[in-house]
Amino acid sequence: MSHFLYFINQQEYSIEQKKHLESLIISRRLGQIISVCATLAIWSMIAVWIDLVLMPMMLVSFITSPEEINYPLTILIGWTFVNAFLKLTFIKSRLRNAVSWLDALIAVFPYVGAIYLMKHWFVGDPLLKATSLHYIDYCKNSVVNKIKSLI
């Protein structure tokens, strides 16, 4: 939460807007939700590469040899369930009672989990929504830049 509050204070908002955002963040535990959304967005960026590279290879293998016991299909199904389980565990451990089990299950869906949490929890306050999306984009760009610097 302190990172998000620091981010807000670095932006060009009026004092009233900053106080409004800070009170919402503290009262609704939104810092944790935003942190989880940022992590899910980064998680999806990593998972998309697995999906783009491994899944097509496994599907081609499954289609070309359907009569054999197909380990690539097992890996594909296993990856899907392990990834979903890890996301569900992460979401519930970080947010605890801030989200219901149903919300956590919906947030597990690939590529839309962060969007669902954002839409579900930030409805009604356009400033908070815009700031949160900007913060997630900032976090994503920070990770991308760190990865680029390592390469």
C-alpha positions as CSV (number, residue, x, y, z in Angstrom):
1,M,0.0,0.0,0.0
2,S,2.8,2.4,0.7
3,H,4.1,2.1,-2.8
4,F,0.7,3.0,-4.2
5,L,0.4,6.0,-1.8
6,Y,3.9,7.1,-2.8
7,F,2.9,6.8,-6.4
8,I,-0.2,9.0,-5.8
9,N,1.8,11.7,-4.1
10,Q,4.2,11.8,-7.1
11,Q,1.3,12.5,-9.5
12,E,-0.1,15.9,-10.3
13,Y,-3.3,15.7,-8.4
14,S,-4.8,18.4,-6.2
15,I,-4.5,18.1,-2.5
16,E,-8.2,17.2,-2.2
17,Q,-7.8,14.5,-4.8
18,K,-4.8,13.0,-3.0
19,K,-6.6,13.0,0.3
20,H,-9.7,11.4,-1.3
21,L,-7.6,8.7,-2.9
22,E,-5.6,8.0,0.3
23,S,-8.8,7.7,2.4
24,L,-10.3,5.2,-0.1
25,I,-7.2,3.2,-0.2
26,I,-6.9,2.9,3.5
27,S,-10.6,2.3,4.2
28,R,-11.1,-0.3,1.5
29,R,-7.7,-2.1,1.7
30,L,-7.3,-1.1,-1.9
31,G,-3.6,-1.1,-1.7
32,Q,-3.6,-4.9,-1.4
33,I,-6.1,-5.3,-4.2
34,I,-4.0,-3.1,-6.5
35,S,-0.9,-5.0,-5.6
36,V,-2.6,-8.3,-6.4
37,C,-3.9,-6.8,-9.7
38,A,-0.4,-5.6,-10.7
39,T,1.0,-9.1,-9.9
40,L,-1.8,-10.8,-11.9
41,A,-1.0,-8.5,-14.8
42,I,2.7,-9.4,-14.7
43,W,1.8,-13.1,-14.2
44,S,-0.3,-12.9,-17.4
45,M,2.6,-11.3,-19.3
46,I,4.8,-14.3,-18.3
47,A,2.1,-16.9,-18.9
48,V,1.3,-15.6,-22.3
49,W,4.8,-16.7,-23.5
50,I,4.2,-20.1,-22.1
51,D,0.8,-20.2,-23.8
52,L,2.3,-18.9,-27.1
53,V,5.2,-21.3,-27.3
54,L,4.4,-24.5,-25.4
55,M,0.7,-24.8,-26.0
56,P,0.8,-24.8,-29.8
57,M,3.6,-27.4,-29.7
58,M,1.7,-29.6,-27.4
59,L,-1.5,-29.3,-29.5
60,V,0.3,-30.2,-32.7
61,S,1.8,-33.2,-30.9
62,F,-1.6,-34.3,-29.7
63,I,-3.2,-33.9,-33.2
64,T,-0.4,-35.7,-35.0
65,S,-0.4,-38.7,-32.7
66,P,-3.8,-39.2,-31.2
67,E,-3.5,-43.0,-30.8
68,E,-0.6,-42.8,-28.3
69,I,-0.8,-41.9,-24.7
70,N,-0.1,-38.2,-25.1
71,Y,2.1,-36.7,-22.4
72,P,2.0,-33.2,-23.9
73,L,-1.7,-33.1,-23.4
74,T,-1.2,-34.1,-19.8
75,I,1.3,-31.4,-19.4
76,L,-1.1,-28.8,-21.0
77,I,-3.9,-29.8,-18.7
78,G,-1.6,-30.0,-15.7
79,W,-0.2,-26.5,-16.4
80,T,-3.7,-25.1,-16.6
81,F,-4.8,-26.5,-13.2
82,V,-1.5,-25.8,-11.4
83,N,-1.5,-22.2,-12.7
84,A,-5.1,-21.7,-11.6
85,F,-4.5,-23.3,-8.2
86,L,-1.4,-21.1,-7.7
87,K,-3.4,-17.9,-8.7
88,L,-6.3,-18.8,-6.4
89,T,-3.9,-19.5,-3.5
90,F,-2.1,-16.2,-4.1
91,I,-5.3,-14.2,-4.4
92,K,-6.9,-15.6,-1.2
93,S,-3.7,-15.4,0.8
94,R,-3.1,-11.8,-0.1
95,L,-6.6,-10.5,0.0
96,R,-8.2,-12.9,2.6
97,N,-11.7,-11.7,3.4
98,A,-11.5,-8.6,1.1
99,V,-12.8,-10.9,-1.8
100,S,-15.2,-13.8,-1.7
101,W,-14.3,-17.2,-3.0
102,L,-16.4,-16.6,-6.1
103,D,-14.5,-13.4,-6.8
104,A,-11.2,-15.1,-6.3
105,L,-12.3,-18.0,-8.7
106,I,-13.3,-15.5,-11.4
107,A,-10.1,-13.6,-10.9
108,V,-8.1,-16.8,-11.7
109,F,-9.2,-16.8,-15.3
110,P,-6.2,-16.1,-17.5
111,Y,-5.6,-12.5,-18.7
112,V,-8.9,-11.1,-17.2
113,G,-8.3,-11.7,-13.5
114,A,-6.8,-8.3,-12.8
115,I,-9.4,-6.6,-14.9
116,Y,-12.3,-8.3,-13.1
117,L,-10.9,-7.3,-9.7
118,M,-10.4,-3.8,-10.9
119,K,-13.9,-3.5,-12.3
120,H,-15.5,-5.2,-9.4
121,W,-13.8,-3.1,-6.7
122,F,-13.3,0.3,-8.3
123,V,-16.7,0.9,-9.8
124,G,-18.1,4.3,-8.9
125,D,-14.9,6.3,-8.6
126,P,-13.4,7.3,-11.9
127,L,-10.4,9.0,-10.3
128,L,-9.5,5.9,-8.3
129,K,-10.0,3.7,-11.4
130,A,-7.8,5.8,-13.6
131,T,-5.1,6.1,-11.0
132,S,-5.1,2.4,-10.3
133,L,-4.8,1.5,-14.0
134,H,-2.0,4.0,-14.3
135,Y,-0.2,2.5,-11.3
136,I,-0.6,-1.1,-12.7
137,D,0.8,0.1,-16.0
138,Y,3.7,1.8,-14.1
139,C,4.4,-1.5,-12.3
140,K,4.3,-3.5,-15.5
141,N,6.7,-1.1,-17.2
142,S,9.0,-1.3,-14.3
143,V,9.2,-5.1,-14.5
144,V,9.7,-5.0,-18.3
145,N,12.5,-2.5,-17.9
146,K,14.2,-4.6,-15.2
147,I,14.0,-7.6,-17.5
148,K,15.4,-5.6,-20.4
149,S,18.3,-4.5,-18.3
150,L,19.1,-8.1,-17.4
151,I,19.1,-9.1,-21.0
